[in-house]
Amino acid sequence: MKTAIATSEFHGTNAAGERARLTVAVGAPVRNADAESWHCRIAVADVMKPTAVTGRDSFDALDRAMRRVFEELDELRKAGWTLESVGANS
């Protein structure tokens, strides 16, 4: 995602035991064409398609996007994924 303002990487293992490196990204808030709302794109690379999360203003869009990322990660865990954060020393 070219406009990512926040990213995090995880080593993931799905229920079948397959490993993958997952990159979570949140894009910068962008004003919608209606000029009355904003959106942020979010993605969990290689697992879920990028999607846009809308809010009343840029802060609300960013807040909702971050909450949605955590929901998406919880959904992966419920589907049998184990996730380990890739630290700065990895």
N, CA, C and O atoms as a CHARMM CRD file, in Angstrom:
* protein
*
  360
    1    1 MET  N      0.86100  -1.16600   0.00000 PROA 1      0.00000
    2    1 MET  CA     0.00000   0.00000   0.00000 PROA 1      0.00000
    3    1 MET  C      0.91200   1.23500   0.00000 PROA 1      0.00000
    4    1 MET  O      1.70600   1.41900   0.92300 PROA 1      0.00000
    5    2 LYS  N      0.80100   2.06600  -1.01600 PROA 2      0.00000
    6    2 LYS  CA     1.69500   3.21300  -1.18200 PROA 2      0.00000
    7    2 LYS  C      1.48600   4.29800  -0.14000 PROA 2      0.00000
    8    2 LYS  O      2.43700   4.98600   0.22900 PROA 2      0.00000
    9    3 THR  N      0.26300   4.46400   0.33900 PROA 3      0.00000
   10    3 THR  CA    -0.02800   5.53800   1.28700 PROA 3      0.00000
   11    3 THR  C     -0.04600   5.05300   2.73100 PROA 3      0.00000
   12    3 THR  O     -0.63100   5.71100   3.59100 PROA 3      0.00000
   13    4 ALA  N      0.57900   3.92100   3.01100 PROA 4      0.00000
   14    4 ALA  CA     0.55400   3.36800   4.36700 PROA 4      0.00000
   15    4 ALA  C      1.23900   4.31600   5.34700 PROA 4      0.00000
   16    4 ALA  O      2.35100   4.78800   5.11000 PROA 4      0.00000
   17    5 ILE  N      0.54800   4.58200   6.45000 PROA 5      0.00000
   18    5 ILE  CA     1.13400   5.39100   7.50900 PROA 5      0.00000
   19    5 ILE  C      1.47100   4.54000   8.72000 PROA 5      0.00000
   20    5 ILE  O      2.14700   4.99500   9.64200 PROA 5      0.00000
   21    6 ALA  N      0.99200   3.29200   8.71300 PROA 6      0.00000
   22    6 ALA  CA     1.31300   2.36500   9.80000 PROA 6      0.00000
   23    6 ALA  C      1.33900   0.95000   9.23600 PROA 6      0.00000
   24    6 ALA  O      0.44500   0.55000   8.49000 PROA 6      0.00000
   25    7 THR  N      2.37500   0.19900   9.60200 PROA 7      0.00000
   26    7 THR  CA     2.47300  -1.19500   9.17700 PROA 7      0.00000
   27    7 THR  C      3.00600  -2.03500  10.33000 PROA 7      0.00000
   28    7 THR  O      3.67000  -1.53400  11.23700 PROA 7      0.00000
   29    8 SER  N      2.69700  -3.31200  10.26900 PROA 8      0.00000
   30    8 SER  CA     3.22100  -4.26100  11.23500 PROA 8      0.00000
   31    8 SER  C      3.33800  -5.60400  10.52900 PROA 8      0.00000
   32    8 SER  O      2.52800  -5.92800   9.66000 PROA 8      0.00000
   33    9 GLU  N      4.34200  -6.38000  10.90200 PROA 9      0.00000
   34    9 GLU  CA     4.53300  -7.68700  10.27300 PROA 9      0.00000
   35    9 GLU  C      4.41100  -8.79200  11.31300 PROA 9      0.00000
   36    9 GLU  O      4.79400  -8.64200  12.47300 PROA 9      0.00000
   37   10 PHE  N      3.85800  -9.91100  10.84200 PROA 10     0.00000
   38   10 PHE  CA     3.65000 -11.08000  11.68700 PROA 10     0.00000
   39   10 PHE  C      4.11100 -12.32300  10.94300 PROA 10     0.00000
   40   10 PHE  O      4.02900 -12.39500   9.71700 PROA 10     0.00000
   41   11 HSD  N      4.60100 -13.30400  11.70400 PROA 11     0.00000
   42   11 HSD  CA     4.76000 -14.65500  11.18500 PROA 11     0.00000
   43   11 HSD  C      3.44200 -15.33100  11.52600 PROA 11     0.00000
   44   11 HSD  O      3.03800 -15.35500  12.68800 PROA 11     0.00000
   45   12 GLY  N      2.77200 -15.87700  10.52700 PROA 12     0.00000
   46   12 GLY  CA     1.49900 -16.53700  10.76000 PROA 12     0.00000
   47   12 GLY  C      1.54600 -17.99700  10.36400 PROA 12     0.00000
   48   12 GLY  O      2.24200 -18.37400   9.42100 PROA 12     0.00000
   49   13 THR  N      0.80200 -18.81400  11.08600 PROA 13     0.00000
   50   13 THR  CA     0.64700 -20.22200  10.75200 PROA 13     0.00000
   51   13 THR  C     -0.84200 -20.52200  10.76500 PROA 13     0.00000
   52   13 THR  O     -1.52400 -20.30400  11.76600 PROA 13     0.00000
   53   14 ASN  N     -1.34600 -21.03400   9.61700 PROA 14     0.00000
   54   14 ASN  CA    -2.77300 -21.32000   9.55600 PROA 14     0.00000
   55   14 ASN  C     -3.07600 -22.69000  10.15400 PROA 14     0.00000
   56   14 ASN  O     -2.16500 -23.39500  10.58800 PROA 14     0.00000
   57   15 ALA  N     -4.33700 -23.06100  10.17600 PROA 15     0.00000
   58   15 ALA  CA    -4.77400 -24.31300  10.80100 PROA 15     0.00000
   59   15 ALA  C     -4.15400 -25.53500  10.13600 PROA 15     0.00000
   60   15 ALA  O     -4.02700 -26.58200  10.77100 PROA 15     0.00000
   61   16 ALA  N     -3.76500 -25.41900   8.86100 PROA 16     0.00000
   62   16 ALA  CA    -3.15100 -26.53400   8.13700 PROA 16     0.00000
   63   16 ALA  C     -1.64200 -26.61100   8.37000 PROA 16     0.00000
   64   16 ALA  O     -0.97200 -27.49900   7.84300 PROA 16     0.00000
   65   17 GLY  N     -1.10900 -25.67300   9.16200 PROA 17     0.00000
   66   17 GLY  CA     0.31300 -25.68000   9.45500 PROA 17     0.00000
   67   17 GLY  C      1.16800 -24.92400   8.45300 PROA 17     0.00000
   68   17 GLY  O      2.39500 -24.94800   8.54400 PROA 17     0.00000
   69   18 GLU  N      0.53500 -24.25200   7.49900 PROA 18     0.00000
   70   18 GLU  CA     1.28700 -23.48300   6.49900 PROA 18     0.00000
   71   18 GLU  C      1.68400 -22.14100   7.09500 PROA 18     0.00000
   72   18 GLU  O      0.86700 -21.45700   7.71100 PROA 18     0.00000
   73   19 ARG  N      2.96200 -21.76900   6.90200 PROA 19     0.00000
   74   19 ARG  CA     3.46700 -20.50600   7.44200 PROA 19     0.00000
   75   19 ARG  C      3.44500 -19.42500   6.38000 PROA 19     0.00000
   76   19 ARG  O      3.60000 -19.69000   5.18800 PROA 19     0.00000
   77   20 ALA  N      3.25000 -18.20400   6.84200 PROA 20     0.00000
   78   20 ALA  CA     3.25900 -17.05100   5.93500 PROA 20     0.00000
   79   20 ALA  C      3.71700 -15.82900   6.72300 PROA 20     0.00000
   80   20 ALA  O      3.52700 -15.74900   7.93700 PROA 20     0.00000
   81   21 ARG  N      4.31200 -14.89800   6.02600 PROA 21     0.00000
   82   21 ARG  CA     4.65600 -13.61300   6.63700 PROA 21     0.00000
   83   21 ARG  C      3.55500 -12.64200   6.23400 PROA 21     0.00000
   84   21 ARG  O      3.34300 -12.39700   5.04600 PROA 21     0.00000
   85   22 LEU  N      2.86000 -12.09500   7.21100 PROA 22     0.00000
   86   22 LEU  CA     1.72500 -11.22300   6.95700 PROA 22     0.00000
   87   22 LEU  C      2.09900  -9.77800   7.26500 PROA 22     0.00000
   88   22 LEU  O      2.67700  -9.48700   8.31200 PROA 22     0.00000
   89   23 THR  N      1.76700  -8.88300   6.35100 PROA 23     0.00000
   90   23 THR  CA     1.98400  -7.46400   6.57100 PROA 23     0.00000
   91   23 THR  C      0.63100  -6.78900   6.70300 PROA 23     0.00000
   92   23 THR  O     -0.21300  -6.87500   5.81100 PROA 23     0.00000
   93   24 VAL  N      0.43700  -6.11800   7.82700 PROA 24     0.00000
   94   24 VAL  CA    -0.78500  -5.35900   8.07700 PROA 24     0.00000
   95   24 VAL  C     -0.46100  -3.90000   7.78200 PROA 24     0.00000
   96   24 VAL  O      0.55400  -3.37900   8.24200 PROA 24     0.00000
   97   25 ALA  N     -1.33000  -3.24000   7.00800 PROA 25     0.00000
   98   25 ALA  CA    -1.08300  -1.84200   6.65200 PROA 25     0.00000
   99   25 ALA  C     -2.35600  -1.01400   6.78700 PROA 25     0.00000
  100   25 ALA  O     -3.45600  -1.47600   6.48600 PROA 25     0.00000
  101   26 VAL  N     -2.17700   0.22400   7.24800 PROA 26     0.00000
  102   26 VAL  CA    -3.26500   1.20000   7.33900 PROA 26     0.00000
  103   26 VAL  C     -2.83900   2.41500   6.53400 PROA 26     0.00000
  104   26 VAL  O     -1.75900   2.96500   6.74400 PROA 26     0.00000
  105   27 GLY  N     -3.69900   2.82800   5.61000 PROA 27     0.00000
  106   27 GLY  CA    -3.39400   3.96900   4.76200 PROA 27     0.00000
  107   27 GLY  C     -3.76200   5.28900   5.40700 PROA 27     0.00000
  108   27 GLY  O     -4.55600   5.34100   6.34700 PROA 27     0.00000
  109   28 ALA  N     -3.17500   6.34800   4.89000 PROA 28     0.00000
  110   28 ALA  CA    -3.47900   7.69700   5.36600 PROA 28     0.00000
  111   28 ALA  C     -4.94000   8.03200   5.07400 PROA 28     0.00000
  112   28 ALA  O     -5.47600   7.58900   4.05800 PROA 28     0.00000
  113   29 PRO  N     -5.59300   8.80300   5.94200 PROA 29     0.00000
  114   29 PRO  CA    -6.97300   9.21300   5.67700 PROA 29     0.00000
  115   29 PRO  C     -7.06900  10.04800   4.39600 PROA 29     0.00000
  116   29 PRO  O     -6.21800  10.89200   4.11500 PROA 29     0.00000
  117   30 VAL  N     -8.12800   9.78600   3.63500 PROA 30     0.00000
  118   30 VAL  CA    -8.37800  10.49000   2.38000 PROA 30     0.00000
  119   30 VAL  C     -9.81800  10.99100   2.40200 PROA 30     0.00000
  120   30 VAL  O    -10.73400  10.25800   2.77400 PROA 30     0.00000
  121   31 ARG  N    -10.00800  12.23900   2.00300 PROA 31     0.00000
  122   31 ARG  CA   -11.36300  12.79400   1.94500 PROA 31     0.00000
  123   31 ARG  C    -12.11300  12.14200   0.77800 PROA 31     0.00000
  124   31 ARG  O    -11.57900  12.03100  -0.32600 PROA 31     0.00000
  125   32 ASN  N    -13.34800  11.71600   1.03200 PROA 32     0.00000
  126   32 ASN  CA   -14.18300  11.11800  -0.00500 PROA 32     0.00000
  127   32 ASN  C    -14.69300  12.18300  -0.96500 PROA 32     0.00000
  128   32 ASN  O    -14.67100  13.37200  -0.65000 PROA 32     0.00000
  129   33 ALA  N    -15.15200  11.75600  -2.13400 PROA 33     0.00000
  130   33 ALA  CA   -15.64900  12.67500  -3.15700 PROA 33     0.00000
  131   33 ALA  C    -16.81500  13.51900  -2.66200 PROA 33     0.00000
  132   33 ALA  O    -17.00900  14.63800  -3.13700 PROA 33     0.00000
  133   34 ASP  N    -17.59600  13.00000  -1.71300 PROA 34     0.00000
  134   34 ASP  CA   -18.73200  13.76500  -1.19200 PROA 34     0.00000
  135   34 ASP  C    -18.29300  14.91900  -0.29600 PROA 34     0.00000
  136   34 ASP  O    -19.11400  15.74900   0.09400 PROA 34     0.00000
  137   35 ALA  N    -16.99700  14.97700   0.03400 PROA 35     0.00000
  138   35 ALA  CA   -16.39400  16.01700   0.87300 PROA 35     0.00000
  139   35 ALA  C    -16.99500  16.07200   2.28300 PROA 35     0.00000
  140   35 ALA  O    -16.72300  17.00700   3.03500 PROA 35     0.00000
  141   36 GLU  N    -17.80400  15.08100   2.63900 PROA 36     0.00000
  142   36 GLU  CA   -18.42000  15.05300   3.96500 PROA 36     0.00000
  143   36 GLU  C    -17.92800  13.88200   4.81200 PROA 36     0.00000
  144   36 GLU  O    -18.29900  13.75900   5.97900 PROA 36     0.00000
  145   37 SER  N    -17.10000  13.02900   4.23100 PROA 37     0.00000
  146   37 SER  CA   -16.57500  11.88900   4.97900 PROA 37     0.00000
  147   37 SER  C    -15.16300  11.58000   4.48300 PROA 37     0.00000
  148   37 SER  O    -14.71100  12.09300   3.46000 PROA 37     0.00000
  149   38 TRP  N    -14.49300  10.73300   5.23700 PROA 38     0.00000
  150   38 TRP  CA   -13.13000  10.33500   4.93400 PROA 38     0.00000
  151   38 TRP  C    -13.04400   8.81400   4.94900 PROA 38     0.00000
  152   38 TRP  O    -13.94400   8.14500   5.45700 PROA 38     0.00000
  153   39 HSD  N    -11.96100   8.26300   4.39100 PROA 39     0.00000
  154   39 HSD  CA   -11.73700   6.83000   4.49300 PROA 39     0.00000
  155   39 HSD  C    -10.24700   6.53500   4.61300 PROA 39     0.00000
  156   39 HSD  O     -9.39700   7.32900   4.20900 PROA 39     0.00000
  157   40 CYS  N     -9.96100   5.36200   5.18300 PROA 40     0.00000
  158   40 CYS  CA    -8.60300   4.81800   5.25500 PROA 40     0.00000
  159   40 CYS  C     -8.66700   3.41700   4.67300 PROA 40     0.00000
  160   40 CYS  O     -9.59300   2.65800   4.96000 PROA 40     0.00000
  161   41 ARG  N     -7.68800   3.07900   3.86000 PROA 41     0.00000
  162   41 ARG  CA    -7.60600   1.71400   3.35200 PROA 41     0.00000
  163   41 ARG  C     -6.81100   0.87200   4.33900 PROA 41     0.00000
  164   41 ARG  O     -5.83800   1.33800   4.93100 PROA 41     0.00000
  165   42 ILE  N     -7.23700  -0.36800   4.50700 PROA 42     0.00000
  166   42 ILE  CA    -6.50800  -1.31200   5.35000 PROA 42     0.00000
  167   42 ILE  C     -6.28500  -2.58900   4.56400 PROA 42     0.00000
  168   42 ILE  O     -7.04400  -2.91100   3.65000 PROA 42     0.00000
  169   43 ALA  N     -5.23000  -3.31600   4.92900 PROA 43     0.00000
  170   43 ALA  CA    -4.94400  -4.58100   4.25900 PROA 43     0.00000
  171   43 ALA  C     -4.17100  -5.49500   5.19200 PROA 43     0.00000
  172   43 ALA  O     -3.35600  -5.04300   5.99700 PROA 43     0.00000
  173   44 VAL  N     -4.44000  -6.78800   5.07000 PROA 44     0.00000
  174   44 VAL  CA    -3.61200  -7.82400   5.65300 PROA 44     0.00000
  175   44 VAL  C     -3.09900  -8.59800   4.44900 PROA 44     0.00000
  176   44 VAL  O     -3.76700  -9.49500   3.93500 PROA 44     0.00000
  177   45 ALA  N     -1.89800  -8.23300   4.00900 PROA 45     0.00000
  178   45 ALA  CA    -1.35300  -8.73700   2.74900 PROA 45     0.00000
  179   45 ALA  C     -1.36400 -10.25900   2.68100 PROA 45     0.00000
  180   45 ALA  O     -1.02900 -10.94700   3.64400 PROA 45     0.00000
  181   46 ASP  N     -1.75500 -10.75900   1.52200 PROA 46     0.00000
  182   46 ASP  CA    -1.78000 -12.17600   1.16600 PROA 46     0.00000
  183   46 ASP  C     -2.86700 -12.98900   1.85800 PROA 46     0.00000
  184   46 ASP  O     -2.98200 -14.19000   1.61500 PROA 46     0.00000
  185   47 VAL  N     -3.67300 -12.35300   2.72000 PROA 47     0.00000
  186   47 VAL  CA    -4.73000 -13.10000   3.40200 PROA 47     0.00000
  187   47 VAL  C     -6.10200 -12.49800   3.11400 PROA 47     0.00000
  188   47 VAL  O     -7.05800 -13.23300   2.86800 PROA 47     0.00000
  189   48 MET  N     -6.20700 -11.18600   3.14100 PROA 48     0.00000
  190   48 MET  CA    -7.48400 -10.51300   2.92600 PROA 48     0.00000
  191   48 MET  C     -7.31500  -9.39200   1.91100 PROA 48     0.00000
  192   48 MET  O     -6.26200  -8.76000   1.83600 PROA 48     0.00000
  193   49 LYS  N     -8.35000  -9.15700   1.14200 PROA 49     0.00000
  194   49 LYS  CA    -8.31400  -8.07400   0.16500 PROA 49     0.00000
  195   49 LYS  C     -8.32400  -6.72700   0.87500 PROA 49     0.00000
  196   49 LYS  O     -8.97300  -6.57500   1.91100 PROA 49     0.00000
  197   50 PRO  N     -7.60200  -5.73900   0.31900 PROA 50     0.00000
  198   50 PRO  CA    -7.66100  -4.39700   0.90300 PROA 50     0.00000
  199   50 PRO  C     -9.10200  -3.88100   0.90700 PROA 50     0.00000
  200   50 PRO  O     -9.88800  -4.18400   0.01000 PROA 50     0.00000
  201   51 THR  N     -9.42100  -3.11300   1.91500 PROA 51     0.00000
  202   51 THR  CA   -10.75600  -2.55400   2.03000 PROA 51     0.00000
  203   51 THR  C    -10.66200  -1.13900   2.56800 PROA 51     0.00000
  204   51 THR  O     -9.64700  -0.75800   3.15100 PROA 51     0.00000
  205   52 ALA  N    -11.71300  -0.36100   2.37800 PROA 52     0.00000
  206   52 ALA  CA   -11.74800   1.01300   2.88900 PROA 52     0.00000
  207   52 ALA  C    -12.70400   1.08500   4.07100 PROA 52     0.00000
  208   52 ALA  O    -13.76900   0.46800   4.07100 PROA 52     0.00000
  209   53 VAL  N    -12.29900   1.85100   5.07500 PROA 53     0.00000
  210   53 VAL  CA   -13.10900   2.07500   6.26500 PROA 53     0.00000
  211   53 VAL  C    -13.42400   3.56700   6.31500 PROA 53     0.00000
  212   53 VAL  O    -12.51400   4.39400   6.26500 PROA 53     0.00000
  213   54 THR  N    -14.70400   3.91300   6.41400 PROA 54     0.00000
  214   54 THR  CA   -15.14400   5.30200   6.34200 PROA 54     0.00000
  215   54 THR  C    -15.43700   5.87100   7.72700 PROA 54     0.00000
  216   54 THR  O    -15.88200   5.16100   8.62800 PROA 54     0.00000
  217   55 GLY  N    -15.17600   7.17400   7.87400 PROA 55     0.00000
  218   55 GLY  CA   -15.47500   7.88300   9.11000 PROA 55     0.00000
  219   55 GLY  C    -15.96900   9.28300   8.82600 PROA 55     0.00000
  220   55 GLY  O    -15.91600   9.75400   7.69000 PROA 55     0.00000
  221   56 ARG  N    -16.45400   9.95200   9.87500 PROA 56     0.00000
  222   56 ARG  CA   -16.99500  11.31500   9.73200 PROA 56     0.00000
  223   56 ARG  C    -15.92000  12.31800   9.32800 PROA 56     0.00000
  224   56 ARG  O    -16.15800  13.22000   8.52500 PROA 56     0.00000
  225   57 ASP  N    -14.73000  12.13800   9.90400 PROA 57     0.00000
  226   57 ASP  CA   -13.61000  13.01700   9.60300 PROA 57     0.00000
  227   57 ASP  C    -12.35600  12.14700   9.55100 PROA 57     0.00000
  228   57 ASP  O    -12.44400  10.92900   9.70500 PROA 57     0.00000
  229   58 SER  N    -11.20600  12.75000   9.34000 PROA 58     0.00000
  230   58 SER  CA    -9.98400  11.96300   9.17100 PROA 58     0.00000
  231   58 SER  C     -9.63600  11.16500  10.43600 PROA 58     0.00000
  232   58 SER  O     -9.19900  10.01800  10.34700 PROA 58     0.00000
  233   59 PHE  N     -9.83000  11.76900  11.59700 PROA 59     0.00000
  234   59 PHE  CA    -9.52400  11.08700  12.85000 PROA 59     0.00000
  235   59 PHE  C    -10.44900   9.89100  13.05900 PROA 59     0.00000
  236   59 PHE  O     -9.99500   8.81300  13.44400 PROA 59     0.00000
  237   60 ASP  N    -11.73300  10.07800  12.80900 PROA 60     0.00000
  238   60 ASP  CA   -12.71000   8.99900  12.96400 PROA 60     0.00000
  239   60 ASP  C    -12.40900   7.86600  11.98700 PROA 60     0.00000
  240   60 ASP  O    -12.50500   6.69400  12.35100 PROA 60     0.00000
  241   61 ALA  N    -12.04700   8.20300  10.75200 PROA 61     0.00000
  242   61 ALA  CA   -11.71200   7.17500   9.76300 PROA 61     0.00000
  243   61 ALA  C    -10.49300   6.37600  10.21300 PROA 61     0.00000
  244   61 ALA  O    -10.46900   5.15100  10.08700 PROA 61     0.00000
  245   62 LEU  N     -9.48500   7.06200  10.73600 PROA 62     0.00000
  246   62 LEU  CA    -8.28300   6.38500  11.21300 PROA 62     0.00000
  247   62 LEU  C     -8.59400   5.50700  12.42600 PROA 62     0.00000
  248   62 LEU  O     -8.11400   4.37700  12.50700 PROA 62     0.00000
  249   63 ASP  N     -9.38000   6.00700  13.35500 PROA 63     0.00000
  250   63 ASP  CA    -9.77500   5.23400  14.52800 PROA 63     0.00000
  251   63 ASP  C    -10.52600   3.97000  14.11200 PROA 63     0.00000
  252   63 ASP  O    -10.22700   2.87800  14.59600 PROA 63     0.00000
  253   64 ARG  N    -11.48600   4.11900  13.22800 PROA 64     0.00000
  254   64 ARG  CA   -12.26300   2.96100  12.76900 PROA 64     0.00000
  255   64 ARG  C    -11.39100   1.96100  12.01400 PROA 64     0.00000
  256   64 ARG  O    -11.57700   0.74900  12.12900 PROA 64     0.00000
  257   65 ALA  N    -10.43900   2.48000  11.24300 PROA 65     0.00000
  258   65 ALA  CA    -9.53400   1.59700  10.48800 PROA 65     0.00000
  259   65 ALA  C     -8.68800   0.76000  11.44000 PROA 65     0.00000
  260   65 ALA  O     -8.53500  -0.44500  11.24100 PROA 65     0.00000
  261   66 MET  N     -8.13800   1.39600  12.47600 PROA 66     0.00000
  262   66 MET  CA    -7.32200   0.65800  13.43500 PROA 66     0.00000
  263   66 MET  C     -8.15000  -0.39500  14.16800 PROA 66     0.00000
  264   66 MET  O     -7.69300  -1.51900  14.37400 PROA 66     0.00000
  265   67 ARG  N     -9.36200  -0.02700  14.55600 PROA 67     0.00000
  266   67 ARG  CA   -10.23800  -1.00100  15.22000 PROA 67     0.00000
  267   67 ARG  C    -10.54300  -2.17300  14.28800 PROA 67     0.00000
  268   67 ARG  O    -10.58200  -3.32500  14.72000 PROA 67     0.00000
  269   68 ARG  N    -10.75900  -1.87200  13.00900 PROA 68     0.00000
  270   68 ARG  CA   -11.06500  -2.92300  12.03200 PROA 68     0.00000
  271   68 ARG  C     -9.87800  -3.86700  11.84300 PROA 68     0.00000
  272   68 ARG  O    -10.06200  -5.07600  11.69500 PROA 68     0.00000
  273   69 VAL  N     -8.66800  -3.32300  11.84800 PROA 69     0.00000
  274   69 VAL  CA    -7.48100  -4.17000  11.73400 PROA 69     0.00000
  275   69 VAL  C     -7.44800  -5.18300  12.87500 PROA 69     0.00000
  276   69 VAL  O     -7.21400  -6.37000  12.64900 PROA 69     0.00000
  277   70 PHE  N     -7.68300  -4.71600  14.09700 PROA 70     0.00000
  278   70 PHE  CA    -7.67800  -5.63400  15.23800 PROA 70     0.00000
  279   70 PHE  C     -8.78800  -6.67600  15.12400 PROA 70     0.00000
  280   70 PHE  O     -8.59600  -7.82700  15.51700 PROA 70     0.00000
  281   71 GLU  N     -9.94300  -6.29000  14.59200 PROA 71     0.00000
  282   71 GLU  CA   -11.03000  -7.25000  14.35700 PROA 71     0.00000
  283   71 GLU  C    -10.60800  -8.29600  13.33300 PROA 71     0.00000
  284   71 GLU  O    -10.87900  -9.48400  13.50500 PROA 71     0.00000
  285   72 GLU  N     -9.94200  -7.85100  12.26300 PROA 72     0.00000
  286   72 GLU  CA    -9.48800  -8.78000  11.21400 PROA 72     0.00000
  287   72 GLU  C     -8.47400  -9.77500  11.79200 PROA 72     0.00000
  288   72 GLU  O     -8.53200 -10.96500  11.48300 PROA 72     0.00000
  289   73 LEU  N     -7.55400  -9.29700  12.62100 PROA 73     0.00000
  290   73 LEU  CA    -6.58200 -10.19400  13.24200 PROA 73     0.00000
  291   73 LEU  C     -7.26500 -11.18100  14.18200 PROA 73     0.00000
  292   73 LEU  O     -6.87600 -12.34800  14.24300 PROA 73     0.00000
  293   74 ASP  N     -8.27500 -10.72700  14.91100 PROA 74     0.00000
  294   74 ASP  CA    -9.04500 -11.63500  15.76700 PROA 74     0.00000
  295   74 ASP  C     -9.75800 -12.69700  14.93800 PROA 74     0.00000
  296   74 ASP  O     -9.82400 -13.85900  15.34000 PROA 74     0.00000
  297   75 GLU  N    -10.28900 -12.30400  13.78700 PROA 75     0.00000
  298   75 GLU  CA   -10.95800 -13.26300  12.89900 PROA 75     0.00000
  299   75 GLU  C     -9.97600 -14.32400  12.40200 PROA 75     0.00000
  300   75 GLU  O    -10.32300 -15.50200  12.31700 PROA 75     0.00000
  301   76 LEU  N     -8.75900 -13.91100  12.07800 PROA 76     0.00000
  302   76 LEU  CA    -7.74400 -14.88900  11.66900 PROA 76     0.00000
  303   76 LEU  C     -7.47400 -15.87800  12.79600 PROA 76     0.00000
  304   76 LEU  O     -7.39200 -17.08400  12.56500 PROA 76     0.00000
  305   77 ARG  N     -7.34000 -15.36900  14.00300 PROA 77     0.00000
  306   77 ARG  CA    -7.10300 -16.26600  15.14600 PROA 77     0.00000
  307   77 ARG  C     -8.26100 -17.23900  15.33300 PROA 77     0.00000
  308   77 ARG  O     -8.04400 -18.42100  15.59800 PROA 77     0.00000
  309   78 LYS  N     -9.48600 -16.74800  15.19700 PROA 78     0.00000
  310   78 LYS  CA   -10.66100 -17.62300  15.32200 PROA 78     0.00000
  311   78 LYS  C    -10.70000 -18.67700  14.22800 PROA 78     0.00000
  312   78 LYS  O    -11.25900 -19.75600  14.42100 PROA 78     0.00000
  313   79 ALA  N    -10.10600 -18.36700  13.07100 PROA 79     0.00000
  314   79 ALA  CA   -10.06000 -19.31500  11.95500 PROA 79     0.00000
  315   79 ALA  C     -8.89000 -20.28800  12.08900 PROA 79     0.00000
  316   79 ALA  O     -8.64900 -21.09800  11.19300 PROA 79     0.00000
  317   80 GLY  N     -8.15900 -20.21000  13.20900 PROA 80     0.00000
  318   80 GLY  CA    -7.09500 -21.17400  13.44800 PROA 80     0.00000
  319   80 GLY  C     -5.68200 -20.67300  13.22000 PROA 80     0.00000
  320   80 GLY  O     -4.73200 -21.44200  13.36100 PROA 80     0.00000
  321   81 TRP  N     -5.51900 -19.41600  12.87600 PROA 81     0.00000
  322   81 TRP  CA    -4.18400 -18.84900  12.68300 PROA 81     0.00000
  323   81 TRP  C     -3.53000 -18.56500  14.02300 PROA 81     0.00000
  324   81 TRP  O     -4.19900 -18.16400  14.97500 PROA 81     0.00000
  325   82 THR  N     -2.23000 -18.77200  14.09700 PROA 82     0.00000
  326   82 THR  CA    -1.43000 -18.26400  15.20400 PROA 82     0.00000
  327   82 THR  C     -0.56700 -17.15300  14.60700 PROA 82     0.00000
  328   82 THR  O     -0.03000 -17.29800  13.50800 PROA 82     0.00000
  329   83 LEU  N     -0.44000 -16.06200  15.32400 PROA 83     0.00000
  330   83 LEU  CA     0.29000 -14.89500  14.84100 PROA 83     0.00000
  331   83 LEU  C      1.36900 -14.51500  15.83900 PROA 83     0.00000
  332   83 LEU  O      1.11900 -14.42400  17.04100 PROA 83     0.00000
  333   84 GLU  N      2.56500 -14.29600  15.32700 PROA 84     0.00000
  334   84 GLU  CA     3.68400 -13.87400  16.15500 PROA 84     0.00000
  335   84 GLU  C      4.25200 -12.60100  15.53600 PROA 84     0.00000
  336   84 GLU  O      4.64500 -12.58500  14.36900 PROA 84     0.00000
  337   85 SER  N      4.28800 -11.54600  16.32800 PROA 85     0.00000
  338   85 SER  CA     4.79700 -10.27300  15.83800 PROA 85     0.00000
  339   85 SER  C      6.26400 -10.40000  15.46400 PROA 85     0.00000
  340   85 SER  O      7.04700 -11.02400  16.18000 PROA 85     0.00000
  341   86 VAL  N      6.62500  -9.80600  14.34400 PROA 86     0.00000
  342   86 VAL  CA     8.01600  -9.77000  13.91600 PROA 86     0.00000
  343   86 VAL  C      8.62800  -8.52300  14.54300 PROA 86     0.00000
  344   86 VAL  O      8.29200  -7.40400  14.15700 PROA 86     0.00000
  345   87 GLY  N      9.51200  -8.71100  15.49500 PROA 87     0.00000
  346   87 GLY  CA    10.11700  -7.58900  16.20700 PROA 87     0.00000
  347   87 GLY  C     11.23700  -6.94100  15.41000 PROA 87     0.00000
  348   87 GLY  O     11.62800  -7.42600  14.34900 PROA 87     0.00000
  349   88 ALA  N     11.73700  -5.85600  15.93100 PROA 88     0.00000
  350   88 ALA  CA    12.81800  -5.11600  15.28500 PROA 88     0.00000
  351   88 ALA  C     14.09800  -5.95100  15.17600 PROA 88     0.00000
  352   88 ALA  O     14.93700  -5.70100  14.31200 PROA 88     0.00000
  353   89 ASN  N     14.23600  -6.92800  16.04600 PROA 89     0.00000
  354   89 ASN  CA    15.46400  -7.76200  16.03400 PROA 89     0.00000
  355   89 ASN  C     15.31800  -9.01100  15.18600 PROA 89     0.00000
  356   89 ASN  O     16.24300  -9.82100  15.12400 PROA 89     0.00000
  357   90 SER  N     14.17900  -9.18800  14.53000 PROA 90     0.00000
  358   90 SER  CA    13.96700 -10.40500  13.72400 PROA 90     0.00000
  359   90 SER  C     14.52100 -10.24900  12.33700 PROA 90     0.00000
  360   90 SER  O     14.43000 -11.17300  11.52800 PROA 90     0.00000
